[in-house]
Amino acid sequence: MTKINYDGREFASVQNSVSGEVSAETVFHYHQKEDLVWAEYEGGEIVFGNLIAKVLENGNLEMRYQHLNKQGTLMTGVCHSTPEILADERLRLYEKWQWTSGDLTKGESIIEEIKR
């Protein structure tokens, strides 16, 4: 399996469940040090957010996230992301998440690396 380096990559949402708050206007700025990955994100309904993740043995990401939305509500959740390397070498992350605040709903989303 190819080790993925997330450092310096930017992502945007291409698909999300209806109970999610991330949209195509939300941009994620990723960083990495060894098996630790973190990101800041903002845009759309998100005023500011951040996440922290661990790279698992199989290459997937186990993460926790938190953000402040435009309604002034602090939101938190957990997410499991499965990476895919696209033909043009950008990354796509398939995400299964659940809110740990609010209504506790589950959802799925896909974010893709922004073309530069």
trRosetta pair geometry for C-beta under 8 A, 3 or more apart (Angstrom, degrees):
i j d omega theta_ij theta_ji phi_ij phi_ji
1 58 7.4 178 -89 -164 174 46
1 59 5.4 -131 160 -42 138 134
2 59 7.8 61 72 -116 56 145
2 85 6.9 2 68 -28 144 148
3 59 7.5 -149 -115 -111 44 100
4 55 7.8 -172 59 -127 91 131
4 59 6.5 89 5 -161 108 105
4 83 5.6 -49 -26 120 167 169
4 85 7.4 -162 -97 -70 113 104
4 91 6.7 86 -156 -102 135 135
5 32 6.1 -160 -162 62 63 148
6 9 5.4 -93 -167 30 56 122
6 30 4.3 -84 159 148 104 136
6 31 7.2 25 107 81 96 10
6 32 4.5 117 57 -45 88 126
6 37 5.1 39 53 -131 149 121
6 39 8.0 -80 151 -65 128 108
6 91 7.7 -52 -109 24 77 170
7 30 6.8 -123 -100 119 20 86
7 31 5.5 31 -123 -151 71 44
7 32 4.2 -104 -54 36 86 91
7 33 7.9 84 -83 -56 122 50
8 30 7.2 -33 43 80 19 78
8 31 7.4 66 -41 -102 44 57
9 30 4.7 -8 64 51 85 121
9 91 6.5 21 -174 28 156 127
9 113 5.4 -60 -172 -123 112 112
10 27 5.9 -5 -173 -174 109 101
10 28 6.5 156 -157 80 55 57
10 29 5.6 -16 -104 -101 85 60
10 30 7.1 -166 -83 12 32 84
10 113 6.8 98 75 -154 49 67
10 114 4.6 -30 99 28 101 119
10 116 7.9 100 41 -60 114 109
11 27 7.3 150 76 -158 44 53
11 28 4.3 -12 58 56 95 113
11 30 6.8 52 -5 -26 107 115
11 39 8.0 -24 32 -144 112 155
11 91 7.4 -60 -90 84 112 101
11 93 6.9 -4 -140 15 155 119
11 111 4.3 60 162 152 124 118
11 112 6.3 163 -148 83 85 22
11 113 5.5 -54 -93 -93 75 43
11 114 6.5 -168 -107 -21 19 82
12 24 5.7 47 161 -158 115 54
12 25 7.8 77 -150 -25 113 3
12 26 6.6 146 -141 79 70 58
12 27 5.6 -30 -85 -101 89 64
12 28 7.3 -175 -74 14 37 83
12 111 6.4 -180 91 -154 19 88
12 112 6.7 -26 61 60 68 71
12 114 5.5 71 -6 -73 105 100
13 16 5.4 -5 -174 -41 136 115
13 22 4.7 145 -57 137 146 103
13 23 5.7 -146 63 169 136 12
13 24 5.6 -111 74 -77 83 41
13 26 5.6 39 -3 56 113 106
13 109 6.1 -48 -137 -177 107 120
13 110 7.2 111 -157 81 63 51
13 111 5.2 -52 -93 -98 50 82
14 24 7.0 61 -98 -99 39 91
14 92 8.0 -42 26 -135 137 102
14 110 5.1 -47 63 98 95 101
14 111 6.7 144 7 -121 80 28
14 112 5.1 31 -22 0 129 112
15 108 7.9 -9 120 117 105 84
15 109 6.0 173 97 -153 65 55
15 110 4.3 33 46 34 103 102
16 20 3.9 -108 171 71 117 145
16 22 5.5 175 -95 75 152 86
16 23 6.8 -100 22 -92 143 47
16 107 6.8 33 -178 152 72 134
16 108 7.9 -173 -145 98 40 45
16 109 4.1 6 -108 -111 73 107
16 110 7.8 -136 -63 29 55 57
17 20 5.0 107 61 -15 73 105
17 105 7.9 -151 122 135 137 118
17 106 7.8 35 56 121 174 51
17 107 3.0 -141 40 -150 144 112
17 108 5.6 97 -44 40 110 55
17 109 6.5 -95 1 -61 76 79
18 107 7.6 -154 41 -117 48 127
19 99 7.4 -99 143 -19 118 125
19 103 7.0 -104 -154 69 130 127
19 105 4.2 -47 149 93 168 147
19 106 8.0 74 66 67 139 24
19 107 5.3 -158 62 -59 97 130
20 97 7.4 83 -101 67 109 132
20 107 5.0 -151 -51 110 100 162
20 109 5.7 100 -104 -67 169 126
21 44 7.6 158 157 112 71 116
21 45 4.7 -113 -174 89 93 130
21 46 6.2 117 129 -63 111 89
21 67 7.4 -156 87 79 137 134
21 69 5.6 -87 -162 -103 153 127
21 75 6.7 120 7 50 149 168
22 26 4.5 -98 -152 48 77 160
22 41 7.5 -15 -116 150 111 146
22 44 7.0 103 -157 65 36 145
22 45 7.9 -118 -80 51 21 100
22 46 6.7 12 -98 -32 63 132
22 109 6.3 51 69 -148 125 162
22 111 7.6 -48 146 -78 144 114
23 26 5.5 115 51 -7 54 99
23 43 7.6 -123 66 118 86 90
23 44 3.9 160 47 -131 111 159
23 45 6.5 94 -3 5 116 94
24 44 7.3 121 57 -70 45 132
25 43 4.4 -150 139 155 76 104
25 44 3.5 137 72 -61 109 87
26 41 5.7 36 176 172 99 112
26 42 6.9 -155 -141 116 71 15
26 43 4.4 173 -103 74 37 97
26 44 4.7 -58 -48 21 82 121
26 45 7.7 -36 -64 41 114 68
26 46 5.3 61 -114 24 113 129
27 41 6.5 -172 89 -143 40 74
27 42 6.8 -17 53 62 79 59
27 43 5.1 71 6 -2 78 146
27 114 7.2 -1 -133 -42 101 144
28 39 4.8 16 -175 168 96 142
28 40 7.6 163 -151 83 53 37
28 41 4.3 -23 -98 -92 67 111
28 51 7.9 -13 -141 22 117 124
28 111 6.5 26 15 -179 138 155
29 39 5.8 157 74 -156 46 82
29 40 5.2 -7 53 57 104 84
29 41 7.1 178 14 -79 68 56
30 37 6.4 -15 -164 -171 103 102
30 38 7.6 153 -151 86 57 34
30 39 4.5 -34 -95 -90 57 109
31 37 7.0 156 82 -157 51 54
31 38 5.3 -17 61 65 101 79
31 39 6.6 169 14 -83 74 52
32 36 6.8 154 -154 87 56 56
32 37 4.9 -17 -100 -103 86 75
32 38 7.8 165 -82 21 42 61
32 55 7.9 41 -142 -37 118 127
33 36 5.0 -9 65 63 81 106
35 54 5.9 26 145 -162 100 72
35 55 4.3 -124 -150 46 76 97
36 52 7.4 -29 -165 -165 89 90
36 53 7.6 137 -163 79 45 53
36 54 6.8 -28 -102 -105 52 60
36 55 7.8 -92 -37 1 16 90
37 52 7.5 144 85 -164 55 43
37 53 4.3 -23 69 68 102 103
37 54 7.4 -173 24 -79 86 13
37 55 6.2 93 -19 -48 113 90
37 61 6.1 -57 52 -127 143 123
37 63 7.6 -63 82 -90 105 113
38 50 6.7 9 -180 -179 99 101
38 51 6.4 179 -150 90 58 57
38 52 4.9 -13 -103 -106 95 64
38 53 6.9 176 -79 20 44 73
39 50 6.6 176 90 -150 49 61
39 51 5.1 5 51 49 91 97
39 53 8.0 16 1 2 97 112
40 48 7.2 -29 -170 -164 99 86
40 49 7.1 148 -163 84 53 50
40 50 5.1 -28 -104 -97 61 86
41 46 6.1 -2 121 126 93 156
41 48 7.8 140 82 -162 47 42
41 49 4.7 -22 65 67 91 100
41 50 7.1 163 17 -88 74 35
41 51 7.3 24 -1 -6 116 103
41 67 7.0 -53 77 -94 98 132
42 46 5.3 -148 -135 111 42 99
42 47 6.5 -34 -137 142 102 23
42 48 5.0 -18 -88 -100 113 52
42 49 6.7 165 -73 19 60 74
43 46 6.1 14 52 60 42 98
45 69 5.2 -5 152 -153 92 101
45 70 5.3 -103 -156 5 59 108
46 49 5.3 -55 -167 -11 127 116
46 67 5.1 -35 -143 171 106 145
46 68 7.5 106 -162 74 62 49
46 69 6.1 -56 -102 -108 47 63
46 70 7.7 -68 -44 -31 9 80
47 67 7.3 154 50 172 69 92
47 68 4.6 -42 56 96 118 97
47 69 6.5 139 -2 -155 90 10
47 70 6.0 142 -51 -77 93 54
48 67 6.4 -169 101 -148 39 82
48 68 5.7 19 52 40 76 101
49 65 6.3 29 170 179 120 99
49 66 6.2 -174 -149 99 84 43
49 67 2.6 -34 -90 -92 112 107
49 68 7.1 -168 -72 20 71 54
50 65 7.2 -167 101 -145 36 68
50 66 6.5 -4 58 60 70 82
50 67 7.4 149 10 -81 44 74
51 63 5.1 24 175 178 116 127
51 64 6.6 172 -152 86 73 43
51 65 3.9 -26 -98 -99 100 87
51 66 7.6 158 -85 18 56 57
51 79 7.5 -26 -145 36 138 129
52 63 6.4 167 86 -147 39 80
52 64 5.7 -5 57 55 86 89
52 65 8.0 177 21 -81 54 50
53 61 4.3 7 177 -174 139 108
53 62 6.2 152 -156 74 78 39
53 63 3.5 -36 -91 -87 95 98
53 64 7.7 178 -79 19 57 55
53 79 7.9 -54 -96 77 113 99
53 81 7.3 -24 -135 27 150 120
54 61 7.1 148 69 -154 39 60
54 62 5.1 -15 55 58 92 96
54 63 7.6 -179 17 -76 58 55
55 59 6.8 -21 -171 -142 96 34
55 60 7.8 152 -155 80 54 31
55 61 6.2 -35 -98 -97 54 70
56 59 6.9 -38 72 34 76 18
56 60 4.9 -6 41 63 121 80
56 61 7.1 -163 0 -88 89 18
56 62 5.9 81 -50 -16 111 103
59 83 6.3 -94 145 41 105 112
60 80 6.4 14 163 -178 127 86
60 81 6.3 167 -168 84 78 52
60 82 5.1 -32 -112 -97 103 62
60 83 7.2 -174 -108 4 48 79
61 79 7.7 6 106 109 100 94
61 80 7.2 164 84 -157 59 42
61 81 4.1 -1 54 55 107 105
61 83 7.3 77 -13 -36 102 99
61 93 7.4 -19 27 -142 128 126
62 79 8.0 161 -159 88 36 54
62 80 5.9 -9 -107 -109 63 76
63 78 7.1 157 91 -160 54 53
63 79 4.7 -16 68 64 101 95
63 80 7.6 175 25 -83 76 31
63 81 6.6 21 5 -2 121 109
64 76 7.4 -5 -179 -171 91 94
64 77 7.4 173 -155 92 55 41
64 78 5.7 -28 -103 -104 66 66
64 79 7.6 171 -86 21 20 79
65 76 7.0 167 91 -153 53 51
65 77 5.4 -11 60 62 94 84
65 78 7.7 169 19 -91 78 19
65 79 6.1 26 -6 -2 118 121
65 97 7.8 -23 29 -140 127 131
66 74 6.8 0 -173 -176 101 91
66 75 6.8 169 -151 89 54 51
66 76 4.7 -11 -101 -102 87 78
66 77 7.7 164 -78 20 48 62
67 74 7.6 177 93 -149 31 54
67 75 5.6 -13 61 59 76 95
68 72 7.1 -13 -174 -144 99 31
68 73 7.3 161 -151 79 58 35
68 74 5.6 -31 -96 -95 73 63
68 75 7.6 158 -96 16 23 78
69 72 7.3 -53 77 12 68 19
69 73 5.3 -5 43 56 106 86
69 75 6.0 44 -23 -8 109 122
73 102 7.3 71 158 -77 139 109
74 101 7.0 -68 109 161 73 174
75 99 6.6 -62 -169 -136 100 106
75 101 5.3 -160 -142 69 50 125
75 102 6.1 -2 -122 -22 95 124
76 99 7.2 100 81 -164 50 65
76 100 4.8 -51 106 65 99 100
76 101 4.6 91 36 -13 84 115
77 97 5.5 47 150 177 133 108
77 98 5.9 -179 -157 91 98 40
77 99 4.7 -62 -92 -110 108 38
77 100 5.3 166 -105 3 38 81
77 101 7.3 -95 -57 22 70 81
78 97 6.6 172 90 -150 47 67
78 98 5.6 -3 56 55 89 87
78 100 6.1 74 -16 -41 89 116
79 95 5.3 -13 -169 -164 115 110
79 96 7.0 153 -155 79 62 43
79 97 4.0 -18 -101 -99 87 96
79 98 7.9 179 -77 20 52 55
80 95 7.1 150 76 -151 43 58
80 96 5.1 -12 57 59 95 94
80 97 7.6 -174 21 -76 58 52
81 93 4.4 -8 -168 -173 119 114
81 94 6.8 144 -156 71 60 44
81 95 4.7 -21 -98 -95 82 82
82 93 7.0 142 66 -158 39 60
82 94 4.6 -20 60 60 96 100
82 95 7.8 -170 20 -73 66 38
83 91 5.6 -37 -154 -160 106 110
83 92 7.2 133 -159 75 55 48
83 93 5.6 -30 -97 -99 63 73
83 94 8.0 -165 -76 19 16 74
84 91 7.1 136 71 -160 48 59
84 92 4.5 -21 62 64 101 99
84 93 7.7 -176 19 -80 74 27
84 94 6.8 55 -13 -16 111 102
85 89 6.4 -13 -175 -137 99 44
85 90 7.8 154 -157 80 55 31
85 91 6.3 -38 -102 -101 55 65
86 89 6.8 -60 72 16 73 11
86 90 4.8 -7 43 63 123 79
86 91 7.1 -163 0 -93 92 13
86 92 5.7 86 -51 -17 106 107
86 112 7.5 36 -35 -146 143 109
86 113 7.9 -145 16 36 123 107
88 115 7.7 -8 123 -106 146 106
90 112 6.3 48 136 178 126 91
90 113 3.9 -155 -168 64 96 117
90 115 6.7 -65 -76 -82 145 69
91 112 7.2 175 95 -152 51 52
91 113 4.6 86 44 -31 74 120
92 110 6.3 -3 -176 -172 100 102
92 111 7.4 170 -155 88 54 43
92 112 4.8 -16 -105 -104 78 82
92 113 7.3 -97 -63 2 46 79
93 110 6.9 163 82 -153 53 53
93 111 5.0 -2 53 57 103 88
93 112 7.7 -167 19 -78 68 37
94 108 7.4 -10 -178 -170 79 103
94 110 5.7 -16 -105 -104 58 85
95 108 6.5 155 88 -158 60 54
95 109 4.7 -14 64 63 114 82
95 110 6.9 -179 18 -83 85 33
95 111 6.8 32 -13 2 127 95
96 106 7.3 1 -179 -176 82 105
96 107 7.8 -179 -152 95 48 39
96 108 5.4 -20 -101 -102 63 82
97 106 6.9 167 92 -155 46 61
97 107 5.6 -16 64 64 90 80
97 108 7.3 156 20 -94 76 31
97 109 6.7 -3 8 13 122 106
98 104 6.7 11 174 -176 98 62
98 105 7.1 -152 -144 109 68 32
98 106 4.5 -28 -97 -100 89 76
98 107 7.5 151 -88 18 44 64
99 102 5.0 -49 164 58 149 106
99 103 6.4 64 69 62 146 60
99 104 5.3 -133 83 -109 93 23
99 105 5.7 40 19 46 115 61
99 106 7.9 -133 13 -74 70 35
100 104 7.1 39 -119 -114 24 77
101 104 7.8 -179 72 -70 10 64
102 105 7.7 -48 108 13 107 87
